[in-house]
Structures are given as C-alpha cells and as structure tokens.
Amino acid sequence: MSLQRVAITGQLAWLPSDTEIAPAALAGLPADYEAYLKLPLPLEIDTSVPIADYSFARSTVAELNARAAFWNKYGIVAGQPTASRLQPITCREVAASLDLPYNADFGRAAISRAYGGHWPPHLGSSSLLTEAFAQQLAQLLGPATEVYFYGSQEEGNYDWGASGCPSSWLGMGTLADLPEVCQRADAFPTYVFAADHSWCLYQAEDEDWLAFGGTTDLANRLLAQQDLEAFCMTR
C-alpha cells in the first residue's frame, strides 16, 4: 500500500476525545491496552561547545554581546547547535552528567531546570536522527503493518489546506512510510496507529517523548532494544 492522504470520516472515533485526560496510563492513548511505554525522543550533543564557559545571563548589553560572541564562535543559531556537528547522546548519559535521576520524568524540562530554566546550546536534535528513530520504530513494530498517520491542527501538527488555513490531516499507508511522514512534517504525527487498533503512538504537542500503547509482546520487543530508551508506565 502506497502512502496516501484520505478524508477524515470515522477513523479517529476510537481515540480519546480529550487528550489531556488520561483514561489510560498515558494521556492521549485509548484505555485497555496491555502495556504502555514512554519513549523519549533522541537527543544529540555538540561536544565541541564548552558549555561550562557559557553564561545564560542576558540582562545587560554586555551579557547579550557575550552570548552572541559565544554563539558565533561555536556555530549556534537561535540557541541550537549546528546539525553537522551533532552526535547522538542518550537521556541516561545526559541525566548522569547533570546528576539527575534517570526515570520517566526525565526530559527536556528537567534539563532546562538544571540550567536555571534555560535550554543549553550544546544539546539538540537533527531531522536525520528523528528519521532514523522513526525507521527503528517501524522495523520493530512491523514495517508492513497498515497504519494511519494523523496530524491534529489543535496540537500544532497541521497542513495548509486549499483555503490557505491550517487544517488537520490524515494519511494511510504502511509503517515503513513513517520516516517519510516525519521528514515531510519535520516531526512525528500526532498519532500513528495500526489499522486494526492493535497499537498506537501519540506525540503530544511540545512534548519530547512518544506515548505507546499496545500488546505486551510489542512492548517487550521495544524494551529489549538496548539502543532504544523506554519506560514502562502502569495504570
């Protein structure tokens, strides 16, 4: 089955109507799955940036100039490191470097808090790493699985419709299409779910992790991957 856009009719009726309410172990997912996982999105680091020498202060002109000079010297744009200099780093490694607990609560918010409420400019993520992560998930969950891809306008994942206004969208294909879908949107869709509803992935707006609901067998398959970070969530 080739990737195609389809009209939104009744395909989404089984999903929670309010993604902020948690009928399951993770908000946004349907209830009654056997297992729920939290999958952190991958991080990367530019090890050439001497973050210990960086000041987040920006109250004065001198502080702003010092920050601009640091960014220019190390190729930082809008607070983000140069993609070509990035290399993968696990959340476990970042947590250890900051002396923070490594658990389901660890993520970008915890990292920012460790730096006084600021995002450190040596950490980031590239589109290539996101696509590689999508490819890994597709292989583990079954690349030939027929799936739906849904982007919710309400959650900031939208297309520009024929009227020139942002609108939700729905695609159908196989899970092997996930890297291409992520490449087009430069992000994961709001939902990716098997056509038979046997599993579901949910990407909440502004969150740095995916929520997974599915069978115990599939959850164990994900948990068994040493290079894939995942946390079991219980109801």
C-alpha positions as CSV (number, residue, x, y, z in Angstrom):
1,M,0.0,0.0,0.0
2,S,1.4,3.4,-1.0
3,L,1.2,6.4,1.3
4,Q,-1.9,8.4,0.5
5,R,-4.0,11.2,2.1
6,V,-7.5,10.2,2.9
7,A,-10.6,12.1,4.1
8,I,-11.3,12.1,7.8
9,T,-14.5,10.3,8.4
10,G,-14.8,7.8,11.3
11,Q,-11.3,6.6,11.5
12,L,-10.5,8.6,14.6
13,A,-13.7,7.9,16.6
14,W,-11.9,5.3,18.8
15,L,-9.3,7.8,20.0
16,P,-9.8,9.8,23.2
17,S,-11.8,13.0,22.6
18,D,-9.7,14.9,25.2
19,T,-6.0,14.1,25.0
20,E,-5.3,15.9,28.3
21,I,-7.5,13.4,30.2
22,A,-5.7,10.1,30.9
23,P,-8.1,7.1,30.7
24,A,-5.0,5.0,30.1
25,A,-1.6,5.0,31.8
26,L,-0.6,7.8,29.4
27,A,-2.8,10.8,28.4
28,G,-3.8,10.7,24.7
29,L,-3.9,6.9,24.4
30,P,-7.0,4.7,24.4
31,A,-7.6,2.6,27.5
32,D,-7.4,-1.2,27.8
33,Y,-4.1,-1.8,26.1
34,E,-2.0,-4.5,27.8
35,A,1.1,-2.3,28.0
36,Y,2.1,1.4,27.9
37,L,5.5,2.9,27.3
38,K,7.1,6.3,27.3
39,L,9.7,6.6,24.6
40,P,12.0,9.7,24.8
41,L,12.8,11.3,21.5
42,P,16.5,11.1,20.7
43,L,19.0,13.8,21.7
44,E,22.3,14.9,20.2
45,I,25.2,16.8,21.5
46,D,27.9,19.1,20.1
47,T,30.9,18.1,22.3
48,S,33.0,21.0,20.9
49,V,30.8,23.5,22.7
50,P,32.4,24.3,26.2
51,I,29.1,24.6,28.0
52,A,30.8,25.2,31.3
53,D,32.1,28.5,29.8
54,Y,28.6,29.6,28.7
55,S,26.6,32.2,30.5
56,F,22.8,32.3,30.2
57,A,22.7,35.9,31.6
58,R,21.2,38.4,29.2
59,S,20.1,41.3,31.3
60,T,22.7,43.8,30.0
61,V,24.1,44.7,26.6
62,A,27.4,43.3,27.6
63,E,25.8,40.0,28.5
64,L,23.9,39.9,25.3
65,N,27.1,40.7,23.3
66,A,28.9,37.9,25.2
67,R,26.2,35.4,24.3
68,A,26.2,36.5,20.7
69,A,30.0,36.1,20.5
70,F,29.8,32.6,22.0
71,W,27.1,31.6,19.5
72,N,29.1,32.9,16.6
73,K,32.3,31.2,17.7
74,Y,30.6,27.8,18.1
75,G,28.1,27.9,15.2
76,I,25.0,28.2,17.4
77,V,21.9,29.5,15.7
78,A,18.8,30.6,17.6
79,G,20.1,28.7,20.6
80,Q,20.6,25.4,18.7
81,P,23.9,23.7,17.8
82,T,25.0,23.2,14.2
83,A,23.4,19.9,12.9
84,S,26.5,18.7,11.2
85,R,28.4,18.8,14.5
86,L,25.9,16.7,16.4
87,Q,26.4,13.2,17.7
88,P,23.9,11.0,19.5
89,I,23.7,11.0,23.3
90,T,21.3,9.1,25.4
91,C,19.0,10.6,28.0
92,R,20.7,8.3,30.5
93,E,24.0,9.9,29.7
94,V,22.6,13.4,30.0
95,A,20.9,12.7,33.3
96,A,24.2,11.2,34.7
97,S,26.1,14.3,33.5
98,L,23.7,16.5,35.4
99,D,23.5,14.2,38.5
100,L,19.7,13.9,37.9
101,P,17.5,10.8,38.3
102,Y,17.0,8.8,35.1
103,N,13.4,7.9,35.1
104,A,10.1,8.6,33.2
105,D,10.1,12.1,34.5
106,F,13.4,13.0,32.9
107,G,13.3,15.1,29.7
108,R,13.9,18.5,28.3
109,A,12.1,20.2,31.1
110,A,14.4,18.6,33.7
111,I,17.4,19.5,31.6
112,S,16.3,23.1,31.4
113,R,15.7,23.3,35.1
114,A,19.2,22.0,35.7
115,Y,20.5,25.1,33.7
116,G,18.4,27.6,35.6
117,G,15.4,27.4,33.3
118,H,17.3,27.7,30.0
119,W,18.0,25.2,27.2
120,P,21.7,24.5,26.9
121,P,23.0,25.4,23.4
122,H,25.2,22.2,23.1
123,L,22.2,19.9,23.0
124,G,19.7,19.5,20.2
125,S,18.3,17.0,17.6
126,S,18.6,16.8,13.9
127,S,16.0,15.7,11.3
128,L,18.3,12.8,10.3
129,L,18.2,11.4,13.8
130,T,14.4,11.8,14.0
131,E,14.1,9.9,10.7
132,A,16.5,7.2,12.0
133,F,14.4,6.8,15.1
134,A,11.3,6.5,13.0
135,Q,12.9,3.9,10.9
136,Q,13.9,1.9,14.0
137,L,10.3,2.0,15.4
138,A,9.0,0.9,12.0
139,Q,11.3,-2.1,11.9
140,L,10.4,-3.1,15.5
141,L,6.6,-2.7,15.2
142,G,6.4,-4.2,11.7
143,P,7.1,-2.1,8.6
144,A,4.4,-3.9,6.5
145,T,1.7,-3.0,9.1
146,E,-1.1,-1.0,7.6
147,V,-1.4,2.2,9.6
148,Y,-3.0,5.7,9.8
149,F,-1.0,8.9,10.3
150,Y,-2.9,11.8,11.8
151,G,-1.9,15.3,12.3
152,S,-4.1,17.4,14.6
153,Q,-4.4,21.1,13.9
154,E,-5.4,21.6,17.6
155,E,-2.0,20.2,18.6
156,G,0.1,22.2,16.2
157,N,0.6,19.4,13.6
158,Y,-1.3,20.6,10.5
159,D,-1.2,21.1,6.8
160,W,-2.1,24.2,5.0
161,G,-5.5,23.4,3.3
162,A,-6.7,24.6,0.0
163,S,-8.3,27.6,1.7
164,G,-4.8,28.7,3.0
165,C,-5.8,27.9,6.6
166,P,-4.2,25.3,8.9
167,S,-6.1,22.0,9.0
168,S,-5.8,18.6,10.4
169,W,-4.8,15.8,8.0
170,L,-5.0,12.0,7.8
171,G,-2.8,9.6,5.8
172,M,-2.9,5.9,5.2
173,G,0.0,3.6,4.3
174,T,2.3,1.2,5.9
175,L,4.6,1.8,8.9
176,A,7.5,1.7,6.5
177,D,6.3,5.2,5.4
178,L,6.9,6.7,8.9
179,P,10.3,8.1,8.2
180,E,8.9,9.9,5.1
181,V,6.0,11.3,7.0
182,C,8.4,12.6,9.7
183,Q,10.6,14.1,7.0
184,R,7.6,16.0,5.4
185,A,6.4,17.4,8.7
186,D,9.8,17.7,10.4
187,A,8.2,16.0,13.3
188,F,6.2,12.9,14.3
189,P,2.5,12.9,13.5
190,T,0.1,13.5,16.4
191,Y,-1.0,9.9,16.1
192,V,0.3,6.8,14.3
193,F,-1.8,3.7,14.8
194,A,-2.3,0.3,13.4
195,A,-5.4,0.0,11.2
196,D,-6.6,-2.8,13.4
197,H,-6.0,-0.7,16.5
198,S,-3.6,-3.3,18.0
199,W,-1.2,-0.5,19.0
200,C,-1.0,3.3,18.9
201,L,1.7,6.0,19.2
202,Y,0.8,9.5,20.4
203,Q,3.0,12.6,20.2
204,A,1.6,15.4,22.3
205,E,2.3,19.0,21.3
206,D,5.5,20.4,22.9
207,E,6.4,17.0,24.5
208,D,9.8,15.4,23.9
209,W,8.6,11.8,24.1
210,L,6.2,9.4,22.4
211,A,3.4,7.5,24.2
212,F,3.0,3.9,23.1
213,G,0.1,1.6,23.9
214,G,-0.1,-2.0,22.6
215,T,0.4,-5.6,23.4
216,T,2.8,-6.9,26.0
217,D,4.7,-8.7,23.2
218,L,5.3,-5.5,21.3
219,A,6.2,-3.6,24.4
220,N,8.8,-6.2,25.4
221,R,10.2,-6.0,21.8
222,L,10.8,-2.3,22.3
223,L,12.1,-2.7,25.8
224,A,14.6,-5.3,24.6
225,Q,16.4,-2.9,22.3
226,Q,19.4,-1.6,24.2
227,D,19.7,1.5,22.0
228,L,16.1,2.4,22.4
229,E,15.2,4.2,25.6
230,A,11.8,3.3,27.1
231,F,10.0,3.5,30.4
232,C,7.1,1.2,31.4
233,M,4.0,3.1,32.6
234,T,1.4,1.5,34.7
235,R,-2.3,2.3,35.2
